[in-house]
Amino acid sequence: MGTVTRGTTGVNRLRKCDRWMCHHPAIRSALRNAVCNTVPSVSADTCANTCTDACTDAATGAPLAIDLGYGAAPWTTVEMATRLRTHVCPTLEVVGLEIDPSRLFPPQNGVRFELGGFELSHYHPSLVRAFNVLRQYSEAEVGNAWRIMQSRLAPGGLIVEGTCNEVGQRAAWILLDNERPRSLTLAWSPTAVTTPSDVAERLPKALIHRNVPGEKIYDLLQAADAAWDATAGYATFGPIDRWRRAKNLLRENGWPVDRQRRKLQDCILTVPWEAVAPADNVLGY
């Protein structure tokens, strides 16, 4: 289910999202504690031997991740598999799905490439990444696409849906569980923007048309710019340190901003979905 998109991709384009997924507690838990879609009390290895619901890999019993709409080359799917196996789950099975048959590739680096769209073929994965896919759809189509993917998740499964620029320096994504959107994350290379709101051009389709007065995402970006300006005196320490201080200021001003608990290569801002959800609830959540 879906429409063929442009297929633009590039080596390391989705590195920011990969790094974030590798360290996100809920994603790590979903991949390390995968259970059967049909009988949630059944473990992943037992599921592989007894279940036909494709929530784990049928051959190995390993948890399953789907990279949906990887595009005209398999690079980003293979990179995602490598990073998640290295940092989260060594036995992770990864399948790349594309709606365009001409973009199917032979298996490589333990990754399979198959035909499929938002219905996720016959799979019930613990993790779905769908990047630079819905950006090419209309806003009215987003909610339905989300719900189709959510209906196919394994118990505890998660979706990461977002977009980025051509070289991956500016990115934004939404984390969803099987019921609702949970958070929005903005990520950018420290030297790739003048102000945080520069990332607005890469907001996911659900929000990109909402960066206008009266919408929460607009208020957040304006507040982020103000906090960035207010911490200009720390520029000499570098943009990563300055952004950490700007985030602290945002938090002091009442924004429910994530706390930075590790050293980062990127400037990251994560907030609960409720802090940025569209005013008219057009998505149906």
LODRENVEX-360809 format. One record per atom (N, C-alpha, C): x, y, z. Coordinates in steps of 0.02 Angstrom, whole numbers, plus 50000, padded with zeros to 5 digits. Atoms other than C-alpha are relative to their C-alpha. Layout:
XYZ/...
This chain:
500424994150000/500005000050000/500445006250000/499614993950003/500695016949951/500135002149928/499854997250065/501365027049806/500765000249991/499284999750014/503075026149723/500255007150008/499714993449988/504155040749782/500655000749960/499414998650042/505725048449708/500584995350013/499475004849986/506885036349794/500675002950015/499364996849985/508235049049835/500304997150064/499665002749940/509515041849956/500735001949996/499294998449999/511335043350004/500354996550057/499615003349948/512705035250105/500005004350064/500004996749934/512545039650291/499485005550006/500504994649998/511045050750256/499594999850065/500445000749941/510075043950406/500394998550064/499575001549943/511525043050529/499735002950065/500244996849938/510715055050653/499444995950031/500555004249975/509145044550667/500274993350026/499715006449978/510175028550679/500315000750070/499684999049935/511205035550824/499485000850055/500534998849951/509635041350913/499644993550017/500355006349988/508765024550892/500434995350042/499565004549964/510285015250958/500015001550075/499964998049930/510185024851123/499315001250032/500674998649972/508295026851145/499774994150042/500185005549955/507715016551295/499424995749974/500585003950023/506025011551220/500174995849939/499805003950059/506795006151055/500454994250020/499565005349976/508154996351142/499594994450034/500425005049966/506834987751249/499584996149950/500425003350050/505714984051099/500394994749962/499605004750038/507134975451007/500284994450043/499705005049956/507864966251156/499484995650033/500525003749966/506194960251224/499424998449953/500525001550049/505244955751065/499604993950022/500445005649983/503744944451094/499554998449941/500435002350054/502504935150986/499405004649992/500574995750014/501144945450902/499354996650017/500625003649988/499844931850923/499904998450073/500025001749929/500264926451100/500545004050036/499494995649972/501154940751191/500434996950055/499605003249948/501754929151330/500554995549972/499525004450033/502774919251204/500625004049980/499384996550017/504604924151180/500134999649926/499844999650071/505384928051012/500234993449972/499735006250028/506314911550993/499464994749996/500555004750003/504774901251036/499535001849943/500444997650053/503734911950917/500244997449933/499745002050066/504884907450771/499834992849983/500135007150012/504514888950794/499264998350000/500705001849991/502654889850827/499505004749965/500464994850023/501924905550747/500125001649926/499954998150071/501564910550567/499855007349990/500204992950004/501234928850607/500575004749982/499424996150024/502984934850555/500165006150043/499794994649956/503304945350709/500734999450019/499285001049996/505034937750722/500224996549937/499755003350059/506154930550589/499874992450005/500215006949997/505494913250545/500594995250005/499425004650000/507234905750524/500395000350065/499554999249943/508114912650677/499655001750066/500344997949939/506804918750802/500235006750025/499734993549979/507704935450808/499475005449992/500464994350009/506754951950831/500105003049931/500024997650069/506304960550669/499925007549996/500074992950015/506544978350607/499895000849926/500164998550070/505844985350445/500245007049983/499844993450028/506584999550344/499555001049940/500524999250051/505125005650240/500185005849953/499874994850049/505445015150079/500725002349999/499284998449997/507345014250076/500255003649938/499824996150059/507405021349900/500374996249946/499705002750060/508455018549746/500654996250013/499405003749982/509945010849838/499924997450072/500125003149935/510084999649993/500435002750057/499494997849952/511405009750086/499725001150070/500234997949933/510375016950229/499714994150039/500265005849966/509525000350268/500574995850029/499425003849976/511184991250281/500345003650058/499704996149945/511875005350389/499594999450064/500435000749942/510375004450505/500104993250033/499905006849974/510584985650523/500664999450037/499335000449969/512434987250562/500015003550067/499984996249938/512185000550694/499584996950055/500445003049949/510714992350782/500284993450025/499715006349978/511594975550785/500615001250045/499404998549961/513184983350853/499835002650069/500124996449938/512394993850989/499394997650039/500635001949966/510714985751030/499894992550002/500215007050003/510354968050970/500404996449945/499585003350050/511674957350882/499634995349954/500375004950040/510364944950820/499455003249958/500554996650034/509214958050744/499964998249926/500135001050071/508444953550576/499725006449971/500224993850032/508174968150457/499764998549929/500285000750067/507074968750303/499865007049972/500174993850035/507004983250181/499404998949955/500605000650042/505304985750099/499965006049953/500094994950051/505014995449938/499394998349958/500605001150040/503424997749838/500164999649926/499795000050069/504394999549675/500424993749987/499635006350012/504934982249609/500705001149971/499354998850030/506394990049515/500535001650053/499534998349947/507194994549683/500164994250046/499845005949959/507324976849751/500714997749986/499305002050006/509104970849783/500104993150030/499835006449967/509904954149825/500185001250073/499814999249929/510194951250011/500735001950006/499314998249986/511764959250080/500085001950072/499854998549929/512564960750251/499444997750047/500535002649958/511164950250323/499355003749997/500614996250009/509794961750258/499644997549937/500405002050057/508384956050144/499615006049973/500374994650032/507494967350020/499404997049964/500625003050025/505674963849977/499505005449980/500524995550023/504124971549901/499505001250056/500494998549948/502964980550021/499925007450011/500154993049985/502164996750078/499805000850072/500194998549931/501285003550231/499704993950036/500275006049968/500474986550262/500564995650027/499405003549975/502264980250298/500024992849977/500025006750028/502024965150186/499634995450049/500335004649953/501604950250300/500305000450069/499614999749938/502704956050443/499645003750057/500204996449940/502364961650621/500645001850038/499354998549972/504004970150667/499985003550067/499924996349937/504624977250831/500215007249987/499794993250017/505304992650742/499905001249926/500064997750069/504865001850582/500325006849994/499764993350017/505855016150511/499745001749931/500274997750064/504985025950372/500245007249990/499694993450007/506065040550317/499945002649929/500064996750064/505765052850176/499504996549955/500545003350037/504205043350125/499375004350001/500624996249996/502685052750190/500085007349982/499884993150022/503495069350149/499735001249930/500234999350068/502965066049971/499264998449992/500735000949999/501145062850020/499685006550023/500364994149975/499795075350068/499914999250076/500105000149928/499505080050250/499404995750018/500615003849986/497775072050240/500124992449999/499875007250005/498555055050202/500434997450057/499525002249949/499745054650350/499684995650053/500315003749945/498555048750487/499834992949980/500195006750022/497925033950385/500624995649991/499385003950008/499695028550339/500274997950067/499775001849932/500185029150522/499594994250028/500435005149970/498685018750574/500114993149967/499875006450034/499035005450442/500634996850028/499385002749972/500825003450504/499914998050072/500105001749930/500285003750686/499634993450008/500395006249995/499054989650655/500424993849987/499575005750018/500494978650596/500584998950049/499455000649953/501684981250742/499934993950046/500005005049947/502174967350861/499865003550066/500104996949934/501734970351045/500625003950022/499444995849979/502794984551109/500405003149943/499644997550058/503324989050932/499945007649992/499954992850009/503785006650878/500135001849928/499904997250067/503815017350721/500395006450006/499644993750005/505055031050679/499885002749929/500194997250065/504355041950539/500265007149995/499724993450004/505295057050478/500285001849933/499704997550062/506275066550349/500665003550016/499364996649992/507975074450321/500205003249934/499764997250063/508925084650194/500454995049964/499685004850044/509935076750055/500644997150029/499375002549972/511545074950155/499934998350074/500135002249932/510735071250323/500225004750055/499784995249948/511295087050414/499435002950040/500594997549965/509535092450460/499464994649996/500485005549999/508245079650514/499485001150054/500534999749950/506615077850609/499594993649994/500395006150002/505605062650657/499524999550059/500525001249950/504095056850755/500054992750021/500025006849973/504095041550868/499284998350016/500685002349987/502455031850872/500024993050030/500115006949980/501875016550967/499394997449964/500565002950037/500395005750917/499355003850010/500614996249987/499145018650980/500045007349980/499974992750009/499795036350958/500715002349986/499334997050003/501245047850917/500245001550071/499724999049933/502395049251068/500455006150006/499534994449994/503705062351029/500215002549932/499684997150059/504505073850901/500735001350018/499294998649991/506395074850882/500265004149942/499644996150049/507375088150790/500744998750010/499285001349994/509205084650751/500365003549943/499624996650052/510515094450659/500754999950017/499284999449990/512395095150634/500155006850030/499874993749962/513145108550748/500145006049956/499834994350044/513755119250602/499535000749941/500435000250059/512295115950484/499435005150002/500554995249994/511085129350548/500265006550031/499874993649966/511095147550600/499595000550063/500455000249943/509605145450716/499644993350000/500355006449999/508645129950774/499414999649951/500585000250044/507125134950670/500184998749928/499805001850068/508145131950512/499814992849984/500185007050010/507685113650537/499274999349978/500715000350017/505855118050504/499874997749929/500095002250070/506105114850318/499994992549993/499995007350002/506325096450361/499534996850051/500515002949957/504855094050478/499634994549964/500415005250032/503855078150445/499365003149972/500604997450034/502315080250336/499455001850050/500524998549950/501195079950491/500065007050029/499884993549967/501975096450548/500265005449954/499644995050040/502825105150403/499575005849980/500454994550018/501295115350358/499735003650062/500274997249937/500995119750542/500475005150031/499534995249972/502475131250568/499765007149987/500324993550008/501335146450576/499725002150068/500284997749937/500685157350718/499354996550017/500595003649978/499365148450820/500104992550006/499855007149995/500185131450807/500574998950050/499515001449948/501225123250944/500704999349973/499335000950027/502675118650831/500325006849985/499744993250012/502855136950783/500255003050066/499804997349935/502905141850967/500644996850024/499395003549978/504225128651003/500615002649963/499434997750039/505355134250862/500185007250016/499854993149980/505185152450911/500355000250068/499695000349934/505605148151090/500724997349996/499335002750009/507105137851033/500485005349973/499594994650027/507755152350930/500175005250054/499884995149947/507545164151078/500514997450051/499525002949952/508485152251194/500704999849969/499365000150036/509855150551063/500325007050001/499744993149999/510025169351052/500235002050070/499844998149931/510045171051241/500654996850024/499385003449979/511525159151253/500585001549953/499474998150048/512585168051122/500675000850034/499384999049964/513875171751255/500414993750009/499655006449993/514315153251261/500254997349933/499805002250067/514695152251074/500744998049998/499285001550000/516555151851112/500154992850021/499905006949979/516325134651190/499764995049947/500235004350054/515595127751028/499244999150000/500735000450006/513815124650964/499684994550041/500285005449959/513565108251058/499885002450072/500064997449932/513885116451227/499485005650003/500494994650001/512885131751179/499294997249996/500675002850006/511405121051127/499784996550064/500185003149936/511465111251290/499745005350049/500224994649956/511305127651383/499345003049977/500644997650027/509915133451267/499434995450019/500515004849980/508965117451304/499825000850074/500144998949929/509155120451489/499565006150010/500404994049996/508435137751464/499284998749977/500675001950022/506965130651366/499634996450056/500325003849945/506625118751510/499805004750057/500164995149948/506705132951635/499405004249982/500574996050023/505425142151529/499374995849991/500605004049998/504205127651544/499914995149943/500065004750055/504525117551387/500224993050023/499845006849977/504515098551417/500554996849957/499445002050042/506215096151337/500374994150031/499625005749976/507195079951349/500655002250034/499384998649965/508695079551464/500584996349966/499425003050032/510395076251387/500404996150052/499675004349950/511195061451478/500644996949973/499385002650029/512655057551362/500295005249953/499674995450047/513905066451253/499734998849930/500315000650066/513145069951083/500435003049945/499674997250059/513845072750909/499555005249966/500494995850034/512255081750855/499655004650051/500474996149960/511125095450920/499324996649995/500625004049997/509545086250975/499495003650044/500564997449960/507855092251037/499424995149994/500575004549999/506505079851087/499485002650049/500564997949958/504795084751156/499434995149992/500595004250007/503195075051190/499565002449942/500424998250056/501985074651044/499485005350019/500524995349978/500695084251146/500255007249997/499724993350000/501875099151146/500015003149930/499964997450069/501815100750955/499424997849957/500555002850041/500215091950898/499605005549965/500404995050037/499205101250764/499385002150038/500564997349962/497845112350835/499334996949981/500655002550022/496445104850730/499944992550002/500025007349994/496875086550763/499814996649935/500165002850066/496785082850577/500254992949994/499715006750005/497815067150605/499574994750035/500455004749968/496465059350714/500274996850063/499725002749938/497495056550872/499875004850058/
